[in-house]
Amino acid sequence: GGTYVVTGSASGMGAAVAKSLCGEGHTVIGVDLRDADVVADLSTPHGRQKAAEEVLAKTGGKLDGAVLAAGMGPTKGRERMITEVNVLGVTDLLTAWRPALAAADKAKVVVFGSNSTTVTPLVPRGAIRRLINGDTVGATRQILRRRGVTAPVAYAASKIAVTQWVRWQGTKPEWAGAGIRINVIAPGPVMTPLLQAQLDSPQAKAVTSFPVPVREFGTPEQLAAWVMTMLSPAADFMAGTIITVDGGTEALMRTRDW
Ligand code: NAI
């Protein structure tokens, strides 16, 4: 088997992916705030550096794949932290792990985006540009200056930024050209502690009023199955692609009447 790193391995979809990888006989290095091989807080520069270094120390210099599932939902009052974890918690780690990924044969990387990147209105472009360039302070300042809801906007901005970073960086010579396949999975509502926290919050209506054509939430196992395909040789000819698995919301909201 190969060696894979999974962030957010303690819960939800990251846990489901880690379980599937272990089931196929691979070695999994889990990264999370707790219950993980590498315990680190990806919302701080120190925590990200710790995660980057401790994972590399455990790999022996070669990584067959990485799944970046650690993330925060649109929690009110946590706008800055959302951008730190969801953007830098991906880009800083992948940048540090790139040589180890390049050392493997056709390494695969899967980053968790969200279908909210395409269906959340009025996300300021300047904030997205700042996030892609790593300026979480400036981006958050711009988002908080707006009236009305800011956490869903920070969340969508973070997921748009990390998705665009994958498409921009991932197709460069250092990534796709160095044998690394990096793609994005964009889930809709999937029944995990992250979604449950939103359903239990005063903002629950923002979730339940969102139309899901198949009329049910996804399961972590369904999403893990798609991630496993994106880690398999089936993804050898796939780079910078976004796979949306969302019960039809994106199609419903972004297809016009002919
Ligand atoms: P979850 O809450 O079950 O798992 C996320 C994991 O990330 C947790 O174990 C948590 O401890 C970890 N994490 C959070 N902040 C961290 C930090 N500062 N440092 C280290 N680890 C941290 O969530 P779920 O639903 O499995 O989400 C996985 C990914 O999928 C996330 O990136 C999320 O944004 C994304 N997503 C989830 C959707 C859903 O409906 N559940 C929809 C679209 C995207």
Residues whose N, C-alpha, C, O or C-beta is under 5 A from the ligand:
A	BS01	NAI	G8 A10 S11 G12 M13 G14 D32 L33 A40 D41 L42 S43 A69 A70 G71 M72 V85 F112 G113 S114 N115 P187 G188 P189 V190 T192 P193 L194 L195
